[in-house]
Amino acid sequence: MLSWLPPYRAELEFWGKEAGDIAFGTGDELLVSERFKRLWGEAGLTGLKGFEKVEIVRTRSYGKIKGIKPSGDYYIVRIARSRAAVDDEASGLIRDGEGQQCKECRYRGIVKRTRRIVLEKGTWSGEDVFYPRGTASIITSERYRDFHIANKFNNGLLIPAEEYSFDFYPWENR
């Protein structure tokens, strides 16, 4: 996808009881709260870059609580593209594509289903938040998981890699 270019303006939607610390959009970038930015800087984690201020032009609240407003600014961050590579076979990953897989990006058609995420040994260089080669899933380290839980960030569901699965074509398995 193309990178989001300045000026950075966004609308936020809130579905819970308070504004989220992490906001997911349509691109490869995330929005993070001022609190997240401060704590990230103190933690010394790796894999997010940018932290450029975003102008929030509108907010909407859904559910029982209306009128939720952020307590501070939001920042755009970009997630690292890692050299870590997904091991298709160990992950039980099925693609809809024929022929050779690109050795660099690991693309060979869309991912139809996976049973877990397993990285090829020796390919991960220790980033705490990253996109591996071979899938569009965001992967985090145990250090990030501990950071996320300790700071009680809202938004951002963390699923252990060995439990992460999906099937975009379930009718093929009937």
N, C-alpha and C positions, 0 to 999 in steps of 0.2 A: 504494500500500500504506500501511497505517497505520504510524506511527512506533513504534519500540520504546521503551517507557517504563520508567523505573526501578521497581524495582531491577533492575540489569543483571546477569544471571547467564547463563552459557553453558557448554556442553560443547564441547571441542575434540577433533578427530580429526586425527592426524598420519599421513601416508602416506609420508613420505620418511625422511631420516636425522636430521632435526632439526625443532624447532618452527618453524612458519612466521612470517614477519614480517607477512603479510597473510592474513586469514581471511575467506572469503566465506560468507555464510549464506543465509537464505531471504528476507530483506528488502532494502531499499535501502541498508542500512548495512553497513559493513565493520568488522572488528576488526583493530587493528594492534598490533604489539608495542611495548614500551617503547622499544626501540632505534629503531624507525621513528618514533615520536612525537618523540623527542629530535632525530633527524636532520632531520625535517620542519621542526621549529621553527627549526633553525639555517639551513636552506636558503631560507627566505622564500618558499616556494611558496604557491599559493592553490587553493581548491576543496574542501578538507576542513575540516569544523568539528566541534566537540564535544569530542573527546578526553576522554571521561568514562570513568573506571575501570570495568572489568567484573570481577565475581567469577567465576573459573573454578571450577565445581563438580565437573568431572570431565574427565579426559583419556583418550584411547584411542590406541594406536599400532597401525598395521597394517604388514604387510610383514616384512622380516627383523629390523628393530630394534624391540624392545619397550621399553616404559617410558619413552618420550620425555617430558620435562617442559619447560615453558617456562622460560626463564632470567630472566623478569621478568613484570611485569603486562601486561595487554592493555587496550585502550581502544576504545570505540565511536566511530566517526566517521561523519558524514553527508556525502554527496557533493553538491556544488553542483548546483542545477538552473539551467542556463545559458539565456541568451537565444539562444545559438547554435542554428541550425535546420538540420536535415538536408535537403539538396537531393535529393528523391526521384528525380527523373529522372537527374541526374548520378551518383547512387549505384546506379542500376539496381534500385531498391527496388520490390518488388511487394507490395501490400497486399491483404488479403481484405476489402474493404469498398467499398460503393457510395456515391455522393453526395458532398457537400461535405466537405472536410477542415477541421477546426477550425483557424483561423488562429493561435490561441494555443498549444495543446498539440500541434498537428499530428496529432491522432489521427483515423484513418479506418480502423478495422478492424485486425486483427492484421497484423504484418509476416510475410509468407510467405517471402521471400527477398531477398537483396541481393548485389551483386557487389563493393561497396566502400562506404566511407563518405566522402561529400563534404559539407562544410558550405556553406550559402549564403553568398556573399560579403557581408562587412560585418555578419554577425550574431554572430560570436564576439568576446567582450570580453577574452580573454586568460587565462581560468582555466586552471590546470595540470591539474586533474582535474575532470570534470564530466559530467553527463547533458545531451545536447542535446535540443532539442524534436524529436519525430518518431521516436525510437527509445529503447529501454531499454539501449542499449550505453553502457558507460563509456568516455569519450574522455579521452586524456591529451595534454598538450603535449610538444614535443621536450624542453623543460626538465625535465619530469617523467621522461621516458624516460632522459635522461642521469643524473638523480638516482638512479633505480631501478637502472640498470646500475652506476654508480660505487659504490653502497653494497651491491651484490650481494644485494639482497633476494630471499628465496626466497618463492615463490608470487606470482602475478600475471603471467600471460603477456601480453607486449606484442606486438601484431600491428600492423604499419603499416596505416593507414587504407585505403590503396589496395589492400592485399592481404586485408583483412577481408571474408569472405563466408560466407554460410550459405544453406541451402535446407531449410526445414522441410517442404516438400511435394515431394520429388524425384520421386514417382510421376507427378506432373502433366507432367513433361518427357520422358516416355518415348515 
